[in-house]
Amino acid sequence: MIDQKFSSSTPEELAIAALSHIAQDQKLLDRFLAITGIEATHIRQAAAQPGFLAGVLQFIAAHEPTLLSFCEAESVPPQEILKAMRALPLGADHWDQST
């Protein structure tokens, strides 16, 4: 049943859901902005750049508590996040999971 939600969503839709998840949590948003160097007022502009959506999923996947929280909220297994990330432009490049 969990797989059905992802199979009907595109990697882009999953990344947009991840960005929404980040935006709904001020601490998470602050960390995202600090790590990416993007100003809050420039997120829409940055979202049009190749690799941005993959970067959002990289951010989610790089921190296990964030990954698990997002996966629970979206009812998707963690491995689907990685699969979606790699399907997006520049998603397989520069991937480094932190602990």
N, CA, C and O atoms as a DFTB+ gen file, in Angstrom:
396 C
 N C O
     1  1       0.817      -1.191       0.000
     2  2       0.000       0.000       0.000
     3  2       0.864       1.259       0.000
     4  3       0.542       2.224      -0.693
     5  1       1.940       1.263       0.755
     6  2       2.851       2.397       0.767
     7  2       3.396       2.646      -0.635
     8  3       3.471       3.796      -1.070
     9  1       3.777       1.594      -1.345
    10  2       4.339       1.734      -2.684
    11  2       3.350       2.361      -3.653
    12  3       3.766       3.036      -4.595
    13  1       2.070       2.161      -3.452
    14  2       1.070       2.706      -4.363
    15  2       1.103       4.226      -4.392
    16  3       0.911       4.823      -5.451
    17  1       1.342       4.862      -3.251
    18  2       1.368       6.315      -3.235
    19  2       2.507       6.829      -4.103
    20  3       2.316       7.752      -4.895
    21  1       3.693       6.236      -3.960
    22  2       4.819       6.697      -4.763
    23  2       4.620       6.373      -6.226
    24  3       4.931       7.196      -7.087
    25  1       4.112       5.199      -6.524
    26  2       3.969       4.810      -7.923
    27  2       3.024       5.743      -8.673
    28  3       3.118       5.858      -9.895
    29  1       2.124       6.403      -7.971
    30  2       1.232       7.344      -8.637
    31  2       1.789       8.766      -8.596
    32  3       1.200       9.676      -9.181
    33  1       2.910       8.965      -7.916
    34  2       3.559      10.268      -7.850
    35  2       4.828      10.234      -8.679
    36  3       5.508       9.212      -8.762
    37  1       5.132      11.353      -9.282
    38  2       6.387      11.451     -10.017
    39  2       7.491      11.867      -9.050
    40  3       7.194      12.362      -7.962
    41  1       8.743      11.680      -9.416
    42  2       9.832      12.177      -8.567
    43  2       9.701      13.679      -8.293
    44  3      10.013      14.139      -7.195
    45  1       9.248      14.431      -9.276
    46  2       9.059      15.868      -9.089
    47  2       8.005      16.152      -8.024
    48  3       8.190      17.025      -7.176
    49  1       6.904      15.414      -8.070
    50  2       5.842      15.607      -7.070
    51  2       6.331      15.253      -5.676
    52  3       5.982      15.923      -4.703
    53  1       7.129      14.212      -5.574
    54  2       7.670      13.821      -4.275
    55  2       8.618      14.897      -3.749
    56  3       8.599      15.211      -2.559
    57  1       9.441      15.460      -4.623
    58  2      10.362      16.523      -4.212
    59  2       9.610      17.784      -3.798
    60  3      10.012      18.463      -2.853
    61  1       8.539      18.097      -4.488
    62  2       7.723      19.255      -4.117
    63  2       7.063      19.018      -2.762
    64  3       6.968      19.936      -1.948
    65  1       6.609      17.796      -2.517
    66  2       6.058      17.457      -1.201
    67  2       7.137      17.596      -0.128
    68  3       6.852      18.030       0.988
    69  1       8.366      17.230      -0.463
    70  2       9.476      17.363       0.484
    71  2       9.745      18.832       0.785
    72  3       9.981      19.196       1.937
    73  1       9.712      19.669      -0.234
    74  2       9.915      21.102      -0.021
    75  2       8.806      21.678       0.856
    76  3       9.070      22.515       1.718
    77  1       7.591      21.241       0.645
    78  2       6.473      21.671       1.479
    79  2       6.672      21.217       2.925
    80  3       6.400      21.966       3.863
    81  1       7.144      19.994       3.093
    82  2       7.424      19.453       4.425
    83  2       8.470      20.318       5.130
    84  3       8.332      20.633       6.312
    85  1       9.499      20.691       4.406
    86  2      10.556      21.541       4.965
    87  2       9.983      22.899       5.357
    88  3      10.260      23.402       6.446
    89  1       9.194      23.485       4.480
    90  2       8.655      24.825       4.708
    91  2       7.703      24.884       5.897
    92  3       7.529      25.948       6.493
    93  1       7.089      23.769       6.250
    94  2       6.133      23.741       7.356
    95  2       6.795      23.642       8.727
    96  3       6.119      23.753       9.750
    97  1       8.096      23.436       8.756
    98  2       8.827      23.298      10.017
    99  2       9.927      24.358      10.038
   100  3      10.912      24.241       9.309
   101  1       9.768      25.388      10.867
   102  2      10.696      26.522      10.847
   103  2      12.140      26.101      11.119
   104  3      13.055      26.611      10.473
   105  1      12.363      25.184      12.057
   106  2      13.733      24.728      12.334
   107  2      14.319      24.006      11.122
   108  3      15.486      24.197      10.779
   109  1      13.516      23.194      10.493
   110  2      13.955      22.468       9.305
   111  2      14.220      23.444       8.155
   112  3      15.209      23.304       7.436
   113  1      13.349      24.417       7.987
   114  2      13.538      25.425       6.947
   115  2      14.815      26.222       7.193
   116  3      15.582      26.473       6.264
   117  1      15.040      26.617       8.432
   118  2      16.265      27.358       8.763
   119  2      17.507      26.539       8.430
   120  3      18.479      27.077       7.899
   121  1      17.484      25.247       8.737
   122  2      18.626      24.373       8.438
   123  2      18.806      24.236       6.931
   124  3      19.930      24.284       6.433
   125  1      17.708      24.066       6.205
   126  2      17.763      23.958       4.747
   127  2      18.381      25.218       4.141
   128  3      19.261      25.132       3.285
   129  1      17.923      26.378       4.583
   130  2      18.442      27.640       4.056
   131  2      19.915      27.815       4.404
   132  3      20.697      28.283       3.576
   133  1      20.297      27.443       5.617
   134  2      21.700      27.568       6.029
   135  2      22.607      26.644       5.226
   136  3      23.691      27.046       4.804
   137  1      22.171      25.422       5.018
   138  2      22.992      24.443       4.296
   139  2      23.087      24.789       2.814
   140  3      24.158      24.672       2.219
   141  1      21.988      25.209       2.221
   142  2      21.986      25.484       0.782
   143  2      22.500      26.877       0.441
   144  3      22.959      27.117      -0.676
   145  1      22.423      27.788       1.397
   146  2      22.822      29.166       1.125
   147  2      21.769      29.961       0.367
   148  3      22.016      31.092      -0.051
   149  1      20.612      29.373       0.193
   150  2      19.515      30.055      -0.505
   151  2      18.793      30.955       0.492
   152  3      18.552      30.562       1.634
   153  1      18.453      32.156       0.056
   154  2      17.643      33.033       0.893
   155  2      16.176      32.640       0.718
   156  3      15.760      32.223      -0.363
   157  1      15.413      32.775       1.778
   158  2      14.000      32.383       1.736
   159  2      13.256      33.071       0.596
   160  3      12.363      32.480      -0.012
   161  1      13.617      34.300       0.311
   162  2      12.935      35.049      -0.748
   163  2      13.312      34.574      -2.148
   164  3      12.696      34.990      -3.130
   165  1      14.318      33.707      -2.248
   166  2      14.777      33.242      -3.558
   167  2      14.470      31.769      -3.827
   168  3      14.958      31.209      -4.808
   169  1      13.676      31.142      -2.978
   170  2      13.390      29.716      -3.161
   171  2      12.672      29.459      -4.485
   172  3      13.024      28.523      -5.202
   173  1      11.693      30.259      -4.813
   174  2      10.971      30.046      -6.087
   175  2      11.916      30.155      -7.277
   176  3      11.841      29.359      -8.213
   177  1      12.792      31.128      -7.235
   178  2      13.763      31.318      -8.309
   179  2      14.710      30.118      -8.373
   180  3      15.005      29.613      -9.456
   181  1      15.180      29.669      -7.221
   182  2      16.094      28.523      -7.171
   183  2      15.412      27.252      -7.656
   184  3      16.050      26.396      -8.269
   185  1      14.122      27.130      -7.384
   186  2      13.389      25.917      -7.767
   187  2      13.358      25.704      -9.274
   188  3      13.144      24.582      -9.734
   189  1      13.566      26.746     -10.035
   190  2      13.571      26.627     -11.493
   191  2      14.909      26.110     -12.027
   192  3      15.023      25.793     -13.211
   193  1      15.907      26.025     -11.168
   194  2      17.239      25.597     -11.596
   195  2      17.329      24.074     -11.662
   196  3      16.752      23.376     -10.828
   197  1      18.061      23.560     -12.662
   198  2      18.260      22.102     -12.729
   199  2      18.951      21.620     -11.454
   200  3      19.900      22.243     -10.978
   201  1      18.488      20.559     -10.933
   202  2      19.101      19.979      -9.751
   203  2      18.502      20.425      -8.429
   204  3      18.784      19.823      -7.392
   205  1      17.675      21.475      -8.444
   206  2      17.122      21.959      -7.178
   207  2      16.261      20.901      -6.495
   208  3      16.420      20.642      -5.302
   209  1      15.352      20.291      -7.248
   210  2      14.459      19.300      -6.637
   211  2      15.236      18.087      -6.135
   212  3      14.910      17.531      -5.086
   213  1      16.257      17.677      -6.874
   214  2      17.107      16.585      -6.390
   215  2      17.811      17.012      -5.109
   216  3      17.975      16.211      -4.189
   217  1      18.226      18.270      -5.048
   218  2      18.870      18.790      -3.844
   219  2      17.944      18.782      -2.639
   220  3      18.381      18.535      -1.515
   221  1      16.672      19.051      -2.872
   222  2      15.687      18.990      -1.781
   223  2      15.625      17.566      -1.230
   224  3      15.630      17.365      -0.015
   225  1      15.567      16.586      -2.120
   226  2      15.522      15.192      -1.664
   227  2      16.846      14.770      -1.039
   228  3      16.854      13.959      -0.112
   229  1      17.964      15.303      -1.527
   230  2      19.257      15.021      -0.901
   231  2      19.276      15.544       0.528
   232  3      19.766      14.877       1.439
   233  1      18.737      16.744       0.713
   234  2      18.650      17.328       2.049
   235  2      17.824      16.433       2.972
   236  3      18.224      16.169       4.105
   237  1      16.689      15.974       2.493
   238  2      15.822      15.088       3.281
   239  2      16.551      13.789       3.608
   240  3      16.530      13.338       4.753
   241  1      17.188      13.192       2.619
   242  2      17.817      11.879       2.783
   243  2      19.082      11.915       3.627
   244  3      19.458      10.902       4.217
   245  1      19.739      13.056       3.694
   246  2      21.026      13.146       4.381
   247  2      20.911      13.128       5.902
   248  3      21.912      12.932       6.591
   249  1      19.724      13.328       6.430
   250  2      19.526      13.377       7.884
   251  2      18.424      12.384       8.239
   252  3      17.249      12.621       7.960
   253  1      18.812      11.280       8.851
   254  2      17.866      10.184       9.070
   255  2      16.583      10.597       9.787
   256  3      15.506      10.191       9.350
   257  1      16.639      11.386      10.871
   258  2      15.375      11.778      11.511
   259  2      14.452      12.566      10.569
   260  3      13.232      12.399      10.603
   261  1      15.038      13.413       9.743
   262  2      14.242      14.167       8.770
   263  2      13.662      13.231       7.723
   264  3      12.490      13.340       7.361
   265  1      14.478      12.318       7.242
   266  2      14.029      11.331       6.257
   267  2      12.855      10.525       6.796
   268  3      11.838      10.374       6.119
   269  1      12.995      10.013       7.998
   270  2      11.938       9.177       8.571
   271  2      10.663       9.974       8.835
   272  3       9.559       9.469       8.633
   273  1      10.815      11.203       9.281
   274  2       9.654      12.063       9.511
   275  2       8.904      12.330       8.209
   276  3       7.677      12.246       8.161
   277  1       9.652      12.652       7.156
   278  2       9.022      12.910       5.861
   279  2       8.357      11.653       5.316
   280  3       7.229      11.707       4.827
   281  1       9.047      10.531       5.399
   282  2       8.489       9.276       4.876
   283  2       7.217       8.883       5.607
   284  3       6.268       8.391       4.996
   285  1       7.199       9.098       6.905
   286  2       5.986       8.798       7.674
   287  2       4.844       9.726       7.248
   288  3       3.711       9.281       7.062
   289  1       5.148      10.998       7.098
   290  2       4.118      11.969       6.710
   291  2       3.557      11.685       5.318
   292  3       2.371      11.902       5.069
   293  1       4.404      11.204       4.419
   294  2       3.985      10.957       3.036
   295  2       3.640       9.502       2.749
   296  3       3.220       9.166       1.641
   297  1       3.816       8.642       3.740
   298  2       3.539       7.205       3.581
   299  2       4.329       6.584       2.432
   300  3       3.785       5.844       1.612
   301  1       5.619       6.899       2.388
   302  2       6.507       6.297       1.389
   303  2       7.710       5.691       2.106
   304  3       8.178       6.247       3.100
   305  1       8.211       4.575       1.623
   306  2       9.399       3.983       2.236
   307  2      10.642       4.811       1.903
   308  3      10.715       5.398       0.824
   309  1      11.611       4.867       2.803
   310  2      12.814       5.681       2.587
   311  2      13.537       5.396       1.272
   312  3      14.063       6.319       0.652
   313  1      13.572       4.155       0.842
   314  2      14.297       3.843      -0.394
   315  2      13.669       4.527      -1.610
   316  3      14.350       4.750      -2.611
   317  1      12.395       4.856      -1.534
   318  2      11.736       5.546      -2.646
   319  2      12.236       6.986      -2.784
   320  3      12.224       7.550      -3.878
   321  1      12.672       7.571      -1.676
   322  2      13.224       8.924      -1.728
   323  2      14.508       8.908      -2.550
   324  3      14.721       9.768      -3.405
   325  1      15.350       7.933      -2.285
   326  2      16.607       7.817      -3.027
   327  2      16.352       7.516      -4.498
   328  3      17.023       8.058      -5.376
   329  1      15.390       6.659      -4.759
   330  2      15.044       6.323      -6.143
   331  2      14.547       7.578      -6.877
   332  3      14.945       7.836      -8.013
   333  1      13.693       8.340      -6.232
   334  2      13.168       9.565      -6.840
   335  2      14.283      10.584      -7.046
   336  3      14.354      11.235      -8.088
   337  1      15.150      10.716      -6.051
   338  2      16.251      11.670      -6.152
   339  2      17.118      11.370      -7.371
   340  3      17.478      12.274      -8.125
   341  1      17.442      10.115      -7.552
   342  2      18.307       9.728      -8.667
   343  2      17.619       9.875     -10.023
   344  3      18.292       9.948     -11.051
   345  1      16.305       9.919     -10.034
   346  2      15.566      10.084     -11.285
   347  2      15.475      11.548     -11.719
   348  3      15.112      11.841     -12.858
   349  1      15.804      12.458     -10.815
   350  2      15.717      13.887     -11.117
   351  2      17.020      14.397     -11.728
   352  3      18.074      13.800     -11.510
   353  1      16.966      15.492     -12.490
   354  2      18.194      16.062     -13.054
   355  2      19.230      16.350     -11.968
   356  3      18.920      16.971     -10.951
   357  1      20.441      15.901     -12.193
   358  2      21.588      16.049     -11.289
   359  2      21.415      15.295      -9.974
   360  3      22.182      15.511      -9.035
   361  1      20.435      14.428      -9.894
   362  2      20.164      13.712      -8.654
   363  2      21.186      12.667      -8.282
   364  3      21.356      12.366      -7.101
   365  1      21.864      12.111      -9.250
   366  2      22.872      11.097      -8.953
   367  2      24.236      11.727      -8.724
   368  3      25.154      11.050      -8.259
   369  1      24.389      13.007      -9.042
   370  2      25.670      13.697      -8.896
   371  2      25.853      14.216      -7.477
   372  3      24.901      14.672      -6.844
   373  1      27.054      14.144      -6.999
   374  2      27.445      14.773      -5.733
   375  2      26.629      14.300      -4.538
   376  3      26.416      15.072      -3.604
   377  1      26.177      13.084      -4.543
   378  2      25.383      12.557      -3.433
   379  2      26.308      12.079      -2.334
   380  3      27.160      11.221      -2.566
   381  1      26.148      12.625      -1.143
   382  2      26.954      12.247       0.009
   383  2      26.045      12.238       1.225
   384  3      25.635      13.293       1.708
   385  1      25.732      11.058       1.715
   386  2      24.841      10.939       2.865
   387  2      25.633      11.175       4.135
   388  3      26.667      10.542       4.346
   389  1      25.165      12.075       4.982
   390  2      25.824      12.321       6.260
   391  2      25.221      11.421       7.324
   392  3      24.185      10.793       7.106
   393  1      25.866      11.362       8.458
   394  2      25.363      10.529       9.551
   395  2      24.826      11.375      10.663
   396  3      24.359      10.845      11.671
